Amino acid sequence: MIIDKTNDEIKEVMLIIVMLFENNTKDYILYSEIVRNLNISRIMTDLILNKMLDQKLIDNKKYGNTHLQLTDEGKYYAIEHKLIK
């Protein structure tokens, strides 16, 4: 039996994305920085990021797969889940 921890995983990745976004003046986050800051496998990271793309929390259309943008939905998620100070 596989336990779905999707919401916890998304929250964990969002915490890193928000931290990187808040500590940067650019409007994108590098994929490599996300992978470097997470304590989970790159495969799991990719799967979680794909779920986040589907939920429109992040976007990769402007700069491509190596640069991710936090969408307004993602920013609201961060506020709602108290991921910012």
C-alpha positions in Angstrom: 0.0 0.0 0.0 1.4 3.4 -1.0 0.6 6.3 1.2 0.0 9.5 -0.7 2.0 12.3 0.9 1.6 14.6 -2.0 0.4 17.6 0.1 3.3 17.2 2.5 5.8 16.8 -0.3 4.4 19.9 -2.2 4.6 21.9 1.0 8.2 20.8 1.6 9.3 21.8 -2.0 7.3 25.0 -1.8 9.1 25.9 1.4 12.4 25.7 -0.5 11.0 27.6 -3.6 9.7 30.4 -1.4 13.0 30.6 0.5 14.9 30.9 -2.8 12.4 33.4 -4.2 12.5 35.6 -1.1 16.3 35.6 -1.1 16.6 36.6 -4.7 15.6 39.7 -6.8 15.0 37.7 -10.0 11.5 36.5 -11.0 12.6 32.9 -11.4 14.2 30.1 -9.4 16.8 27.8 -10.8 15.9 24.1 -10.9 19.4 23.3 -9.8 19.1 25.4 -6.7 15.8 23.6 -5.8 17.5 20.1 -6.2 20.5 21.3 -4.2 18.5 22.5 -1.3 16.1 19.5 -0.9 16.9 16.3 1.0 15.0 14.1 -1.5 16.0 12.4 -4.7 16.0 14.2 -8.0 13.4 11.8 -9.3 11.0 12.5 -6.5 11.7 16.2 -6.9 10.8 16.0 -10.6 7.6 14.2 -9.9 6.6 16.7 -7.2 7.5 19.7 -9.5 5.3 18.2 -12.2 2.4 18.0 -9.7 3.1 21.6 -8.8 3.1 22.6 -12.5 -0.3 20.8 -12.9 -1.7 22.7 -9.9 -0.3 26.0 -11.4 1.7 26.8 -8.3 4.8 27.2 -10.5 5.4 27.8 -14.2 8.2 27.1 -16.6 6.9 28.6 -19.8 8.8 31.9 -19.8 12.4 30.6 -19.3 12.1 26.8 -19.9 12.6 23.8 -17.6 15.7 25.0 -15.9 14.0 28.2 -14.6 10.8 28.1 -12.6 8.5 30.9 -11.7 6.3 31.2 -8.6 2.8 31.9 -9.9 0.2 34.1 -8.1 -1.5 30.8 -7.1 1.9 29.7 -5.6 2.3 32.9 -3.8 -1.2 32.6 -2.3 -0.4 29.0 -1.3 2.7 30.3 0.5 0.7 32.8 2.4 -2.1 30.3 3.2 0.3 27.7 4.5 2.4 30.3 6.4 5.6 29.7 4.4 6.6 33.3 4.6 7.4 35.5 7.5 
